[in-house]
Amino acid sequence: MSDEKQPELTPAEQQKQDEGRVKTQLVVTDATELGKKFLNLFAPGGVSTGGRTSFEGHDLNAIIDLVENSNPADLENAGEALWKARDAIRSAAKELGDHIDGVDWQGESGEGLP
């Protein structure tokens, strides 16, 4: 982190910065959810925990067995698929962001948007 004080932003600049941060967070959230759905394909009954995974209370040997019995090629393929999904989601988010201003919003949606 820099010791230099950041300049104070105008409300418009702050809004633009906040929108960028929100878009990034949405992409990460979407990628996480997609990853959960992908992993659910390989685990009967699903693995989704609705949040962070906690290994507290789990037997260490059971966790080691989980890793030792995994196929490295399958893990690598799953990782590559998740990276590709992340890139596709980012691309879709950028495309949506590029075109959202051109939409003619009407009704309640149009009144609620700036």
Secondary structure in CASP SS format (residue, H / E / C, confidence):
PFRMAT SS
TARGET T0000
AUTHOR 0000-0000-0000
METHOD secondary structure of the structure
MODEL  1
M C 1.00
S C 1.00
D C 1.00
E C 1.00
K C 1.00
Q C 1.00
P C 1.00
E C 1.00
L C 1.00
T C 1.00
P H 1.00
A H 1.00
E H 1.00
Q H 1.00
Q H 1.00
K H 1.00
Q H 1.00
D H 1.00
E H 1.00
G H 1.00
R H 1.00
V H 1.00
K H 1.00
T H 1.00
Q H 1.00
L H 1.00
V H 1.00
V H 1.00
T H 1.00
D H 1.00
A H 1.00
T H 1.00
E H 1.00
L H 1.00
G H 1.00
K H 1.00
K H 1.00
F H 1.00
L H 1.00
N H 1.00
L C 1.00
F C 1.00
A C 1.00
P C 1.00
G C 1.00
G C 1.00
V C 1.00
S C 1.00
T C 1.00
G C 1.00
G C 1.00
R C 1.00
T C 1.00
S C 1.00
F C 1.00
E C 1.00
G C 1.00
H C 1.00
D C 1.00
L H 1.00
N H 1.00
A H 1.00
I H 1.00
I H 1.00
D H 1.00
L H 1.00
V H 1.00
E H 1.00
N C 1.00
S C 1.00
N C 1.00
P H 1.00
A H 1.00
D H 1.00
L H 1.00
E H 1.00
N H 1.00
A H 1.00
G H 1.00
E H 1.00
A H 1.00
L H 1.00
W H 1.00
K H 1.00
A H 1.00
R H 1.00
D H 1.00
A H 1.00
I H 1.00
R H 1.00
S H 1.00
A H 1.00
A H 1.00
K H 1.00
E H 1.00
L H 1.00
G H 1.00
D H 1.00
H H 1.00
I H 1.00
D C 1.00
G C 1.00
V C 1.00
D C 1.00
W C 1.00
Q C 1.00
G H 1.00
E H 1.00
S H 1.00
G H 1.00
E H 1.00
G H 1.00
L C 1.00
P C 1.00
END
